[in-house]
C-alpha cells in the first residue's frame, strides 16, 4: 500500500514538473516587441499592438477606444528564413477616415503574384461587416475597412520580407 502511494506521488510530481516546465520554458523565451508577444523558438507572435498594425497599414486613426480583435505575425526563422508577415483586425469606435502615414510597409510584389483581398474580406464578414472597402491593395499589402452596427473594423495584412 505504501509503495502504491509513493508511485502515485512520484507520477503526480513528474507530471506536474513536465507541465509546469513546458509552460515556464515557453514563458521564459517569450519576448515583447513591435510585433507583440513572440516565441523565441518559433518566432510566431500574437497580440500585435494596434500602433504596429497602423504603421504597417500606413494609416493612423484618432480613436478614444481602439482594440485589436485578432492578430498574428511571423518573423524570419531558421536556415530557410520563413517570410515575415503581420496580420490583424483593429476595432475602432467613433472614428473618422484616418490619416495617411504614407504607403504602408510591404515586400515588393513579385511578377505574376497578385495580392488578394479575399481572405481579409472573409475575416471582416465573419466579424459582422456587410460592406468592405479597400483602402490599400498594392505590392504585398492589403488594408480593408468595414462597418458593423457599432464599430469600424480595419483588416491589415502584409508580407514584410522573405
N, C-alpha and C positions, 0 to 999 in steps of 0.2 A: 504494500500500500504506500509506504514512504517512497519507494523507488518510482512509483507511478506519479506521485505528486511532484517529485523532483524533475521527472521527464516533462511533465506539463509546464512547470515553471521555466525550465530551460527553453522549451519550444516557444513559449509566450515571450520570453525575453529576447530570443533571437529574431522572432517575427517583428517585434516592436523595434529592435535595432535596425533591421533591414528597412522597414517602412519609414521610420524617422530619419534614418541615414540617407535614403534616397531623396526625401523631401529637403533635408538640410543641405545636401550637396547641390541640389537644384537651386535653392535659395542663395547659397554661398557664391555660386557662379553667375547669378543674375546681376545685371548692371543696368542702371538708368542712363538714358541718353536721349539724343534728338529723336530717335525712333521709339521711345517708350522703354519698357522693361524688356531687355534682351537676354537670352540664354547664351552664355559664352561657348557652350559646346556646339549648339546647332545654329547659332546666330539667327534664330527666329525671335521676333519681337511681338509684343502686344501692348495695348494701352498707349498707342501713339498719341501724343498731345495734339490738341486742336491747332495750336500755333504751328506745329511742324506740318500738319496737313495743309494749312493755309499757305505756308511758304512754298510747298511743292506745287500746289494748285496755282499759285501766282495771284491769289486774291486774299483780301482781309475784309472781314465783316465786323462792324462795330455792333456788338450784341451784349446785353447785360447778362444773358444766360446762353452759353454755348456748351454743349457736351458732345463727346464722341460716343456714338452709339455702338460702333464696332470698328475695329481697325487691326491691321497686322502689317508687318514688314519683315523682309528677309535681307540679310546682309551677305556679301560675298563670303564663302566658306570653303575651305578645303583646297586641294590642288586644282580642281577644275574650275573653281570660282563661280559658284552659282550666281544668278542675277540678283542685283539689288533692286528690291521693289518696295513700294509702300501703297497701301490701300486703306481707305476708311470712309466712314459716313459721319458727318457732323450735323447735329441738330441745333437750330437757332430759333429763338422766339423774338418777335418784334424786330426784325432785321431788314435793312434796306437792300439795295442791289449789290453792294460790295465794292471795294476799292481795288483797282488793279495794282498789283505789285510788280508787274512785268509779265513775261511769257510763261512763268512757271518753270518747273525743272523736269527734264526727262532726257533719256538717251536718244540720240538721233534715230530717226526711222530708218529701217533697212529697206532696200529695194524690194518691192513686192509684198511687204508686210504692213498692211493697213491696220491701224488700231480700231478695234470695235467698241462701240458703246453698249453692246448687247448685255454684257454681264452687269454693268452699272445700272442700266435701266431695270433689269430683273431685280437687283438688290433694292432699288428705290421703290419699285412696285410692291415687293414683299413687305416693305416698311410702311405702306399706305399711301404712296404718291400715285396720283392718277395721270398727271401730265408731266413729262420730263423735258427739260430744256437743256440743250448742250451749251455749256459755257466755253469749253476748250476741247478740241479733238485734233491734236497735232503731235507729230513725232510719236513718242510712246506715252503721251499724257492724255487722260480723259478726265474732264471735270463736268459733272452733271448737277442740275438743280431741279428740285421739285417741291411742291407744297402739299402738306397734309392739312387737316382741318385746323390745327393749332400751331403748326411749326413749319419751318423751311428746312429741308434736308439737302445737303450737298455731298455728293459722292466724288471721291478723288482716287485715282489710280495712276501710278506712274512707274515705268521701268527706268531706274536711275543710272544703272550701269551694268556692265557684264563682266 
